[in-house]
Amino acid sequence: MLVLTRKCGEQIMIDKGKIQIKVLYGRRGIVALGILAPDDIDVDRKEIFLRKMASNTQPRLK
């Protein structure tokens, strides 16, 4: 895992700038991030990702 530190307003660039993560603000242990990514890249919070994965593994009724 790569660990980076950033201040509010600073960014992290991924894959030659295709994905950009900006620190919007931080307070009381909460950090707000802004994420710009191409439409073909899914960006989810972990709990949403896990819910999607769980629903994809259950058999679908026709």
PQR file of N, CA, C, O and H, with PARSE charges and radii, in Angstrom:
ATOM      1  N   MET A   1       0.848  -1.179   0.000 -0.4000 1.5000
ATOM      2  CA  MET A   1       0.000   0.000   0.000 -0.0000 2.0000
ATOM      3  C   MET A   1       0.892   1.239   0.000  0.5500 1.7000
ATOM      4  O   MET A   1       1.821   1.352   0.799 -0.5500 1.4000
ATOM      5  N   LEU A   2       0.602   2.137  -0.881 -0.4000 1.5000
ATOM      6  CA  LEU A   2       1.282   3.430  -0.920 -0.0000 2.0000
ATOM      7  C   LEU A   2       0.546   4.386   0.016  0.5500 1.7000
ATOM      8  O   LEU A   2      -0.677   4.508  -0.053 -0.5500 1.4000
ATOM      9  H   LEU A   2      -0.153   2.045  -1.531  0.4000 1.0000
ATOM     10  N   VAL A   3       1.272   5.047   0.871 -0.4000 1.5000
ATOM     11  CA  VAL A   3       0.677   6.011   1.799 -0.0000 2.0000
ATOM     12  C   VAL A   3       1.200   7.395   1.450  0.5500 1.7000
ATOM     13  O   VAL A   3       2.409   7.624   1.414 -0.5500 1.4000
ATOM     14  H   VAL A   3       2.266   4.948   0.927  0.4000 1.0000
ATOM     15  N   LEU A   4       0.274   8.318   1.191 -0.4000 1.5000
ATOM     16  CA  LEU A   4       0.622   9.698   0.848 -0.0000 2.0000
ATOM     17  C   LEU A   4      -0.037  10.643   1.840  0.5500 1.7000
ATOM     18  O   LEU A   4      -1.111  10.351   2.365 -0.5500 1.4000
ATOM     19  H   LEU A   4      -0.708   8.132   1.220  0.4000 1.0000
ATOM     20  N   THR A   5       0.598  11.757   2.092 -0.4000 1.5000
ATOM     21  CA  THR A   5      -0.037  12.798   2.894 -0.0000 2.0000
ATOM     22  C   THR A   5      -0.307  13.991   1.986  0.5500 1.7000
ATOM     23  O   THR A   5       0.507  14.336   1.129 -0.5500 1.4000
ATOM     24  H   THR A   5       1.471  11.994   1.666  0.4000 1.0000
ATOM     25  N   ARG A   6      -1.452  14.605   2.186 -0.4000 1.5000
ATOM     26  CA  ARG A   6      -1.864  15.761   1.394 -0.0000 2.0000
ATOM     27  C   ARG A   6      -2.562  16.744   2.306  0.5500 1.7000
ATOM     28  O   ARG A   6      -3.178  16.356   3.299 -0.5500 1.4000
ATOM     29  H   ARG A   6      -2.113  14.325   2.882  0.4000 1.0000
ATOM     30  N   LYS A   7      -2.466  18.007   1.972 -0.4000 1.5000
ATOM     31  CA  LYS A   7      -3.196  19.060   2.680 -0.0000 2.0000
ATOM     32  C   LYS A   7      -4.472  19.363   1.907  0.5500 1.7000
ATOM     33  O   LYS A   7      -4.626  18.957   0.755 -0.5500 1.4000
ATOM     34  H   LYS A   7      -1.965  18.322   1.165  0.4000 1.0000
ATOM     35  N   CYS A   8      -5.380  20.078   2.550 -0.4000 1.5000
ATOM     36  CA  CYS A   8      -6.617  20.470   1.875 -0.0000 2.0000
ATOM     37  C   CYS A   8      -6.288  21.216   0.591  0.5500 1.7000
ATOM     38  O   CYS A   8      -5.430  22.098   0.568 -0.5500 1.4000
ATOM     39  H   CYS A   8      -5.255  20.408   3.486  0.4000 1.0000
ATOM     40  N   GLY A   9      -6.983  20.848  -0.469 -0.4000 1.5000
ATOM     41  CA  GLY A   9      -6.780  21.476  -1.766 -0.0000 2.0000
ATOM     42  C   GLY A   9      -5.739  20.781  -2.624  0.5500 1.7000
ATOM     43  O   GLY A   9      -5.661  21.043  -3.824 -0.5500 1.4000
ATOM     44  H   GLY A   9      -7.680  20.132  -0.450  0.4000 1.0000
ATOM     45  N   GLU A  10      -4.938  19.901  -2.036 -0.4000 1.5000
ATOM     46  CA  GLU A  10      -3.920  19.198  -2.811 -0.0000 2.0000
ATOM     47  C   GLU A  10      -4.513  17.947  -3.455  0.5500 1.7000
ATOM     48  O   GLU A  10      -5.544  17.435  -3.018 -0.5500 1.4000
ATOM     49  H   GLU A  10      -5.002  19.689  -1.061  0.4000 1.0000
ATOM     50  N   GLN A  11      -3.839  17.464  -4.505 -0.4000 1.5000
ATOM     51  CA  GLN A  11      -4.366  16.349  -5.280 -0.0000 2.0000
ATOM     52  C   GLN A  11      -3.372  15.206  -5.390  0.5500 1.7000
ATOM     53  O   GLN A  11      -2.170  15.364  -5.178 -0.5500 1.4000
ATOM     54  H   GLN A  11      -3.002  17.880  -4.860  0.4000 1.0000
ATOM     55  N   ILE A  12      -3.923  14.051  -5.729 -0.4000 1.5000
ATOM     56  CA  ILE A  12      -3.151  12.869  -6.092 -0.0000 2.0000
ATOM     57  C   ILE A  12      -3.593  12.497  -7.498  0.5500 1.7000
ATOM     58  O   ILE A  12      -4.790  12.431  -7.781 -0.5500 1.4000
ATOM     59  H   ILE A  12      -4.899  13.923  -5.901  0.4000 1.0000
ATOM     60  N   MET A  13      -2.635  12.255  -8.373 -0.4000 1.5000
ATOM     61  CA  MET A  13      -2.931  11.898  -9.759 -0.0000 2.0000
ATOM     62  C   MET A  13      -2.593  10.425  -9.965  0.5500 1.7000
ATOM     63  O   MET A  13      -1.533   9.964  -9.542 -0.5500 1.4000
ATOM     64  H   MET A  13      -1.663  12.308  -8.143  0.4000 1.0000
ATOM     65  N   ILE A  14      -3.487   9.691 -10.609 -0.4000 1.5000
ATOM     66  CA  ILE A  14      -3.301   8.259 -10.855 -0.0000 2.0000
ATOM     67  C   ILE A  14      -3.427   7.993 -12.348  0.5500 1.7000
ATOM     68  O   ILE A  14      -4.254   8.596 -13.033 -0.5500 1.4000
ATOM     69  H   ILE A  14      -4.348  10.065 -10.952  0.4000 1.0000
ATOM     70  N   ASP A  15      -2.605   7.092 -12.837 -0.4000 1.5000
ATOM     71  CA  ASP A  15      -2.626   6.658 -14.239 -0.0000 2.0000
ATOM     72  C   ASP A  15      -2.508   7.848 -15.193  0.5500 1.7000
ATOM     73  O   ASP A  15      -3.368   8.080 -16.044 -0.5500 1.4000
ATOM     74  H   ASP A  15      -1.933   6.602 -12.281  0.4000 1.0000
ATOM     75  N   LYS A  16      -1.426   8.583 -15.023 -0.4000 1.5000
ATOM     76  CA  LYS A  16      -1.109   9.743 -15.872 -0.0000 2.0000
ATOM     77  C   LYS A  16      -2.219  10.796 -15.859  0.5500 1.7000
ATOM     78  O   LYS A  16      -2.474  11.451 -16.869 -0.5500 1.4000
ATOM     79  H   LYS A  16      -0.727   8.394 -14.332  0.4000 1.0000
ATOM     80  N   GLY A  17      -2.871  10.951 -14.714 -0.4000 1.5000
ATOM     81  CA  GLY A  17      -3.894  11.981 -14.561 -0.0000 2.0000
ATOM     82  C   GLY A  17      -5.290  11.559 -14.956  0.5500 1.7000
ATOM     83  O   GLY A  17      -6.215  12.368 -14.880 -0.5500 1.4000
ATOM     84  H   GLY A  17      -2.663  10.418 -13.894  0.4000 1.0000
ATOM     85  N   LYS A  18      -5.476  10.307 -15.381 -0.4000 1.5000
ATOM     86  CA  LYS A  18      -6.823   9.847 -15.742 -0.0000 2.0000
ATOM     87  C   LYS A  18      -7.742   9.836 -14.526  0.5500 1.7000
ATOM     88  O   LYS A  18      -8.945  10.073 -14.641 -0.5500 1.4000
ATOM     89  H   LYS A  18      -4.724   9.651 -15.443  0.4000 1.0000
ATOM     90  N   ILE A  19      -7.165   9.561 -13.363 -0.4000 1.5000
ATOM     91  CA  ILE A  19      -7.919   9.571 -12.108 -0.0000 2.0000
ATOM     92  C   ILE A  19      -7.284  10.610 -11.200  0.5500 1.7000
ATOM     93  O   ILE A  19      -6.074  10.599 -10.974 -0.5500 1.4000
ATOM     94  H   ILE A  19      -6.188   9.369 -13.269  0.4000 1.0000
ATOM     95  N   GLN A  20      -8.115  11.510 -10.680 -0.4000 1.5000
ATOM     96  CA  GLN A  20      -7.625  12.575  -9.809 -0.0000 2.0000
ATOM     97  C   GLN A  20      -8.390  12.522  -8.490  0.5500 1.7000
ATOM     98  O   GLN A  20      -9.616  12.415  -8.469 -0.5500 1.4000
ATOM     99  H   GLN A  20      -9.098  11.519 -10.864  0.4000 1.0000
ATOM    100  N   ILE A  21      -7.649  12.600  -7.402 -0.4000 1.5000
ATOM    101  CA  ILE A  21      -8.253  12.616  -6.071 -0.0000 2.0000
ATOM    102  C   ILE A  21      -7.817  13.904  -5.392  0.5500 1.7000
ATOM    103  O   ILE A  21      -6.623  14.182  -5.276 -0.5500 1.4000
ATOM    104  H   ILE A  21      -6.653  12.687  -7.420  0.4000 1.0000
ATOM    105  N   LYS A  22      -8.793  14.688  -4.943 -0.4000 1.5000
ATOM    106  CA  LYS A  22      -8.501  15.969  -4.306 -0.0000 2.0000
ATOM    107  C   LYS A  22      -9.032  15.957  -2.877  0.5500 1.7000
ATOM    108  O   LYS A  22     -10.167  15.548  -2.630 -0.5500 1.4000
ATOM    109  H   LYS A  22      -9.762  14.461  -5.037  0.4000 1.0000
ATOM    110  N   VAL A  23      -8.206  16.406  -1.943 -0.4000 1.5000
ATOM    111  CA  VAL A  23      -8.643  16.550  -0.553 -0.0000 2.0000
ATOM    112  C   VAL A  23      -9.440  17.850  -0.469  0.5500 1.7000
ATOM    113  O   VAL A  23      -8.889  18.935  -0.651 -0.5500 1.4000
ATOM    114  H   VAL A  23      -7.284  16.738  -2.143  0.4000 1.0000
ATOM    115  N   LEU A  24     -10.734  17.735  -0.195 -0.4000 1.5000
ATOM    116  CA  LEU A  24     -11.592  18.915  -0.135 -0.0000 2.0000
ATOM    117  C   LEU A  24     -11.554  19.559   1.245  0.5500 1.7000
ATOM    118  O   LEU A  24     -11.394  20.774   1.363 -0.5500 1.4000
ATOM    119  H   LEU A  24     -11.182  16.853  -0.048  0.4000 1.0000
ATOM    120  N   TYR A  25     -11.701  18.744   2.293 -0.4000 1.5000
ATOM    121  CA  TYR A  25     -11.580  19.256   3.656 -0.0000 2.0000
ATOM    122  C   TYR A  25     -11.424  18.098   4.627  0.5500 1.7000
ATOM    123  O   TYR A  25     -11.713  16.947   4.299 -0.5500 1.4000
ATOM    124  H   TYR A  25     -11.831  17.758   2.197  0.4000 1.0000
ATOM    125  N   GLY A  26     -10.974  18.417   5.803 -0.4000 1.5000
ATOM    126  CA  GLY A  26     -10.861  17.438   6.867 -0.0000 2.0000
ATOM    127  C   GLY A  26     -11.180  18.105   8.189  0.5500 1.7000
ATOM    128  O   GLY A  26     -10.720  19.213   8.465 -0.5500 1.4000
ATOM    129  H   GLY A  26     -10.739  19.352   6.069  0.4000 1.0000
ATOM    130  N   ARG A  27     -11.976  17.420   9.010 -0.4000 1.5000
ATOM    131  CA  ARG A  27     -12.297  17.942  10.343 -0.0000 2.0000
ATOM    132  C   ARG A  27     -12.856  16.809  11.206  0.5500 1.7000
ATOM    133  O   ARG A  27     -13.593  15.945  10.730 -0.5500 1.4000
ATOM    134  H   ARG A  27     -12.350  16.520   8.785  0.4000 1.0000
ATOM    135  N   ARG A  28     -12.491  16.837  12.461 -0.4000 1.5000
ATOM    136  CA  ARG A  28     -12.977  15.870  13.448 -0.0000 2.0000
ATOM    137  C   ARG A  28     -12.848  14.422  12.975  0.5500 1.7000
ATOM    138  O   ARG A  28     -13.758  13.621  13.190 -0.5500 1.4000
ATOM    139  H   ARG A  28     -11.893  17.539  12.848  0.4000 1.0000
ATOM    140  N   GLY A  29     -11.756  14.086  12.349 -0.4000 1.5000
ATOM    141  CA  GLY A  29     -11.525  12.711  11.916 -0.0000 2.0000
ATOM    142  C   GLY A  29     -12.230  12.306  10.641  0.5500 1.7000
ATOM    143  O   GLY A  29     -12.204  11.132  10.270 -0.5500 1.4000
ATOM    144  H   GLY A  29     -11.017  14.737  12.174  0.4000 1.0000
ATOM    145  N   ILE A  30     -12.864  13.257   9.954 -0.4000 1.5000
ATOM    146  CA  ILE A  30     -13.548  12.969   8.689 -0.0000 2.0000
ATOM    147  C   ILE A  30     -12.848  13.734   7.579  0.5500 1.7000
ATOM    148  O   ILE A  30     -12.539  14.917   7.724 -0.5500 1.4000
ATOM    149  H   ILE A  30     -12.885  14.211  10.255  0.4000 1.0000
ATOM    150  N   VAL A  31     -12.604  13.055   6.481 -0.4000 1.5000
ATOM    151  CA  VAL A  31     -11.956  13.679   5.332 -0.0000 2.0000
ATOM    152  C   VAL A  31     -12.899  13.584   4.141  0.5500 1.7000
ATOM    153  O   VAL A  31     -13.456  12.517   3.880 -0.5500 1.4000
ATOM    154  H   VAL A  31     -12.856  12.095   6.364  0.4000 1.0000
ATOM    155  N   ALA A  32     -13.086  14.674   3.422 -0.4000 1.5000
ATOM    156  CA  ALA A  32     -13.889  14.673   2.206 -0.0000 2.0000
ATOM    157  C   ALA A  32     -12.944  14.675   1.013  0.5500 1.7000
ATOM    158  O   ALA A  32     -12.046  15.510   0.911 -0.5500 1.4000
ATOM    159  H   ALA A  32     -12.634  15.541   3.634  0.4000 1.0000
ATOM    160  N   LEU A  33     -13.166  13.725   0.115 -0.4000 1.5000
ATOM    161  CA  LEU A  33     -12.349  13.602  -1.085 -0.0000 2.0000
ATOM    162  C   LEU A  33     -13.214  13.830  -2.310  0.5500 1.7000
ATOM    163  O   LEU A  33     -14.359  13.381  -2.359 -0.5500 1.4000
ATOM    164  H   LEU A  33     -13.896  13.047   0.197  0.4000 1.0000
ATOM    165  N   GLY A  34     -12.678  14.518  -3.289 -0.4000 1.5000
ATOM    166  CA  GLY A  34     -13.314  14.655  -4.588 -0.0000 2.0000
ATOM    167  C   GLY A  34     -12.562  13.756  -5.554  0.5500 1.7000
ATOM    168  O   GLY A  34     -11.333  13.793  -5.611 -0.5500 1.4000
ATOM    169  H   GLY A  34     -11.748  14.883  -3.249  0.4000 1.0000
ATOM    170  N   ILE A  35     -13.295  12.949  -6.315 -0.4000 1.5000
ATOM    171  CA  ILE A  35     -12.657  11.991  -7.216 -0.0000 2.0000
ATOM    172  C   ILE A  35     -13.173  12.214  -8.628  0.5500 1.7000
ATOM    173  O   ILE A  35     -14.378  12.189  -8.878 -0.5500 1.4000
ATOM    174  H   ILE A  35     -14.294  12.919  -6.269  0.4000 1.0000
ATOM    175  N   LEU A  36     -12.243  12.432  -9.545 -0.4000 1.5000
ATOM    176  CA  LEU A  36     -12.561  12.519 -10.968 -0.0000 2.0000
ATOM    177  C   LEU A  36     -11.995  11.278 -11.637  0.5500 1.7000
ATOM    178  O   LEU A  36     -10.806  10.985 -11.512 -0.5500 1.4000
ATOM    179  H   LEU A  36     -11.264  12.453  -9.342  0.4000 1.0000
ATOM    180  N   ALA A  37     -12.853  10.546 -12.352 -0.4000 1.5000
ATOM    181  CA  ALA A  37     -12.417   9.331 -13.026 -0.0000 2.0000
ATOM    182  C   ALA A  37     -13.236   9.152 -14.298  0.5500 1.7000
ATOM    183  O   ALA A  37     -14.361   9.645 -14.382 -0.5500 1.4000
ATOM    184  H   ALA A  37     -13.818  10.785 -12.454  0.4000 1.0000
ATOM    185  N   PRO A  38     -12.690   8.459 -15.280 -0.5600 1.5000
ATOM    186  CA  PRO A  38     -13.450   8.183 -16.501  0.2800 2.0000
ATOM    187  C   PRO A  38     -14.730   7.402 -16.178  0.5500 1.7000
ATOM    188  O   PRO A  38     -14.806   6.713 -15.160 -0.5500 1.4000
ATOM    189  N   ASP A  39     -15.720   7.518 -17.048 -0.4000 1.5000
ATOM    190  CA  ASP A  39     -17.006   6.854 -16.827 -0.0000 2.0000
ATOM    191  C   ASP A  39     -16.887   5.333 -16.727  0.5500 1.7000
ATOM    192  O   ASP A  39     -17.720   4.690 -16.088 -0.5500 1.4000
ATOM    193  H   ASP A  39     -15.658   8.077 -17.874  0.4000 1.0000
ATOM    194  N   ASP A  40     -15.872   4.759 -17.345 -0.4000 1.5000
ATOM    195  CA  ASP A  40     -15.735   3.300 -17.321 -0.0000 2.0000
ATOM    196  C   ASP A  40     -15.034   2.786 -16.060  0.5500 1.7000
ATOM    197  O   ASP A  40     -14.791   1.586 -15.934 -0.5500 1.4000
ATOM    198  H   ASP A  40     -15.195   5.281 -17.864  0.4000 1.0000
ATOM    199  N   ILE A  41     -14.713   3.679 -15.136 -0.4000 1.5000
ATOM    200  CA  ILE A  41     -14.101   3.307 -13.857 -0.0000 2.0000
ATOM    201  C   ILE A  41     -15.149   3.469 -12.759  0.5500 1.7000
ATOM    202  O   ILE A  41     -15.675   4.563 -12.550 -0.5500 1.4000
ATOM    203  H   ILE A  41     -14.911   4.654 -15.238  0.4000 1.0000
ATOM    204  N   ASP A  42     -15.451   2.372 -12.057 -0.4000 1.5000
ATOM    205  CA  ASP A  42     -16.387   2.444 -10.933 -0.0000 2.0000
ATOM    206  C   ASP A  42     -15.671   2.998  -9.709  0.5500 1.7000
ATOM    207  O   ASP A  42     -14.557   2.583  -9.390 -0.5500 1.4000
ATOM    208  H   ASP A  42     -15.024   1.484 -12.227  0.4000 1.0000
ATOM    209  N   VAL A  43     -16.313   3.930  -9.033 -0.4000 1.5000
ATOM    210  CA  VAL A  43     -15.786   4.489  -7.785 -0.0000 2.0000
ATOM    211  C   VAL A  43     -16.905   4.392  -6.754  0.5500 1.7000
ATOM    212  O   VAL A  43     -17.945   5.035  -6.895 -0.5500 1.4000
ATOM    213  H   VAL A  43     -17.219   4.267  -9.293  0.4000 1.0000
ATOM    214  N   ASP A  44     -16.690   3.588  -5.722 -0.4000 1.5000
ATOM    215  CA  ASP A  44     -17.705   3.369  -4.692 -0.0000 2.0000
ATOM    216  C   ASP A  44     -17.074   3.408  -3.307  0.5500 1.7000
ATOM    217  O   ASP A  44     -15.885   3.131  -3.148 -0.5500 1.4000
ATOM    218  H   ASP A  44     -15.845   3.065  -5.607  0.4000 1.0000
ATOM    219  N   ARG A  45     -17.874   3.751  -2.317 -0.4000 1.5000
ATOM    220  CA  ARG A  45     -17.466   3.521  -0.932 -0.0000 2.0000
ATOM    221  C   ARG A  45     -17.454   2.004  -0.710  0.5500 1.7000
ATOM    222  O   ARG A  45     -18.150   1.267  -1.408 -0.5500 1.4000
ATOM    223  H   ARG A  45     -18.840   3.976  -2.447  0.4000 1.0000
ATOM    224  N   LYS A  46     -16.671   1.546   0.253 -0.4000 1.5000
ATOM    225  CA  LYS A  46     -16.516   0.102   0.453 -0.0000 2.0000
ATOM    226  C   LYS A  46     -17.848  -0.598   0.710  0.5500 1.7000
ATOM    227  O   LYS A  46     -18.084  -1.677   0.166 -0.5500 1.4000
ATOM    228  H   LYS A  46     -16.106   2.144   0.820  0.4000 1.0000
ATOM    229  N   GLU A  47     -18.729  -0.005   1.533 -0.4000 1.5000
ATOM    230  CA  GLU A  47     -19.992  -0.675   1.844 -0.0000 2.0000
ATOM    231  C   GLU A  47     -20.880  -0.816   0.607  0.5500 1.7000
ATOM    232  O   GLU A  47     -21.604  -1.803   0.480 -0.5500 1.4000
ATOM    233  H   GLU A  47     -18.537   0.871   1.974  0.4000 1.0000
ATOM    234  N   ILE A  48     -20.836   0.147  -0.294 -0.4000 1.5000
ATOM    235  CA  ILE A  48     -21.593   0.050  -1.544 -0.0000 2.0000
ATOM    236  C   ILE A  48     -20.982  -1.018  -2.440  0.5500 1.7000
ATOM    237  O   ILE A  48     -21.706  -1.817  -3.035 -0.5500 1.4000
ATOM    238  H   ILE A  48     -20.248   0.949  -0.191  0.4000 1.0000
ATOM    239  N   PHE A  49     -19.661  -1.038  -2.541 -0.4000 1.5000
ATOM    240  CA  PHE A  49     -18.952  -2.045  -3.328 -0.0000 2.0000
ATOM    241  C   PHE A  49     -19.314  -3.452  -2.846  0.5500 1.7000
ATOM    242  O   PHE A  49     -19.625  -4.323  -3.659 -0.5500 1.4000
ATOM    243  H   PHE A  49     -19.073  -0.389  -2.058  0.4000 1.0000
ATOM    244  N   LEU A  50     -19.276  -3.679  -1.528 -0.4000 1.5000
ATOM    245  CA  LEU A  50     -19.589  -5.001  -0.990 -0.0000 2.0000
ATOM    246  C   LEU A  50     -21.038  -5.390  -1.266  0.5500 1.7000
ATOM    247  O   LEU A  50     -21.321  -6.551  -1.563 -0.5500 1.4000
ATOM    248  H   LEU A  50     -19.023  -2.972  -0.867  0.4000 1.0000
ATOM    249  N   ARG A  51     -21.951  -4.434  -1.170 -0.4000 1.5000
ATOM    250  CA  ARG A  51     -23.358  -4.706  -1.472 -0.0000 2.0000
ATOM    251  C   ARG A  51     -23.528  -5.110  -2.933  0.5500 1.7000
ATOM    252  O   ARG A  51     -24.261  -6.049  -3.241 -0.5500 1.4000
ATOM    253  H   ARG A  51     -21.721  -3.491  -0.929  0.4000 1.0000
ATOM    254  N   LYS A  52     -22.847  -4.397  -3.832 -0.4000 1.5000
ATOM    255  CA  LYS A  52     -22.912  -4.740  -5.254 -0.0000 2.0000
ATOM    256  C   LYS A  52     -22.350  -6.133  -5.505  0.5500 1.7000
ATOM    257  O   LYS A  52     -22.930  -6.910  -6.263 -0.5500 1.4000
ATOM    258  H   LYS A  52     -22.252  -3.634  -3.581  0.4000 1.0000
ATOM    259  N   MET A  53     -21.224  -6.452  -4.872 -0.4000 1.5000
ATOM    260  CA  MET A  53     -20.606  -7.766  -5.057 -0.0000 2.0000
ATOM    261  C   MET A  53     -21.513  -8.874  -4.528  0.5500 1.7000
ATOM    262  O   MET A  53     -21.620  -9.934  -5.146 -0.5500 1.4000
ATOM    263  H   MET A  53     -20.752  -5.821  -4.256  0.4000 1.0000
ATOM    264  N   ALA A  54     -22.161  -8.641  -3.401 -0.4000 1.5000
ATOM    265  CA  ALA A  54     -23.061  -9.640  -2.827 -0.0000 2.0000
ATOM    266  C   ALA A  54     -24.265  -9.873  -3.731  0.5500 1.7000
ATOM    267  O   ALA A  54     -24.702 -11.011  -3.896 -0.5500 1.4000
ATOM    268  H   ALA A  54     -22.075  -7.780  -2.899  0.4000 1.0000
ATOM    269  N   SER A  55     -24.802  -8.812  -4.317 -0.4000 1.5000
ATOM    270  CA  SER A  55     -25.970  -8.972  -5.189 -0.0000 2.0000
ATOM    271  C   SER A  55     -25.593  -9.625  -6.510  0.5500 1.7000
ATOM    272  O   SER A  55     -26.443 -10.251  -7.144 -0.5500 1.4000
ATOM    273  H   SER A  55     -24.447  -7.887  -4.183  0.4000 1.0000
ATOM    274  N   ASN A  56     -24.349  -9.498  -6.939 -0.4000 1.5000
ATOM    275  CA  ASN A  56     -23.905 -10.130  -8.186 -0.0000 2.0000
ATOM    276  C   ASN A  56     -23.658 -11.620  -8.025  0.5500 1.7000
ATOM    277  O   ASN A  56     -23.637 -12.339  -9.023 -0.5500 1.4000
ATOM    278  H   ASN A  56     -23.659  -8.989  -6.424  0.4000 1.0000
ATOM    279  N   THR A  57     -23.470 -12.111  -6.802 -0.4000 1.5000
ATOM    280  CA  THR A  57     -23.169 -13.523  -6.594 -0.0000 2.0000
ATOM    281  C   THR A  57     -24.417 -14.352  -6.348  0.5500 1.7000
ATOM    282  O   THR A  57     -24.350 -15.581  -6.380 -0.5500 1.4000
ATOM    283  H   THR A  57     -23.486 -11.526  -5.991  0.4000 1.0000
ATOM    284  N   GLN A  58     -25.558 -13.709  -6.101 -0.4000 1.5000
ATOM    285  CA  GLN A  58     -26.785 -14.449  -5.859 -0.0000 2.0000
ATOM    286  C   GLN A  58     -27.442 -14.803  -7.186  0.5500 1.7000
ATOM    287  O   GLN A  58     -27.428 -14.001  -8.119 -0.5500 1.4000
ATOM    288  H   GLN A  58     -25.612 -12.711  -6.075  0.4000 1.0000
ATOM    289  N   PRO A  59     -28.023 -16.012  -7.276 -0.5600 1.5000
ATOM    290  CA  PRO A  59     -28.680 -16.404  -8.531  0.2800 2.0000
ATOM    291  C   PRO A  59     -29.862 -15.492  -8.834  0.5500 1.7000
ATOM    292  O   PRO A  59     -30.597 -15.081  -7.937 -0.5500 1.4000
ATOM    293  N   ARG A  60     -30.023 -15.194 -10.084 -0.4000 1.5000
ATOM    294  CA  ARG A  60     -31.133 -14.331 -10.512 -0.0000 2.0000
ATOM    295  C   ARG A  60     -32.310 -15.188 -10.974  0.5500 1.7000
ATOM    296  O   ARG A  60     -32.127 -16.165 -11.700 -0.5500 1.4000
ATOM    297  H   ARG A  60     -29.426 -15.528 -10.813  0.4000 1.0000
ATOM    298  N   LEU A  61     -33.499 -14.821 -10.554 -0.4000 1.5000
ATOM    299  CA  LEU A  61     -34.702 -15.535 -10.972 -0.0000 2.0000
ATOM    300  C   LEU A  61     -35.182 -14.976 -12.298  0.5500 1.7000
ATOM    301  O   LEU A  61     -35.147 -13.768 -12.532 -0.5500 1.4000
ATOM    302  H   LEU A  61     -33.647 -14.027  -9.965  0.4000 1.0000
ATOM    303  N   LYS A  62     -35.628 -15.873 -13.157 -0.4000 1.5000
ATOM    304  CA  LYS A  62     -36.130 -15.425 -14.472 -0.0000 2.0000
ATOM    305  C   LYS A  62     -37.633 -15.344 -14.465  0.5500 1.7000
ATOM    306  O   LYS A  62     -38.236 -14.987 -15.476 -0.5500 1.4000
ATOM    307  H   LYS A  62     -35.656 -16.854 -12.966  0.4000 1.0000
TER
END
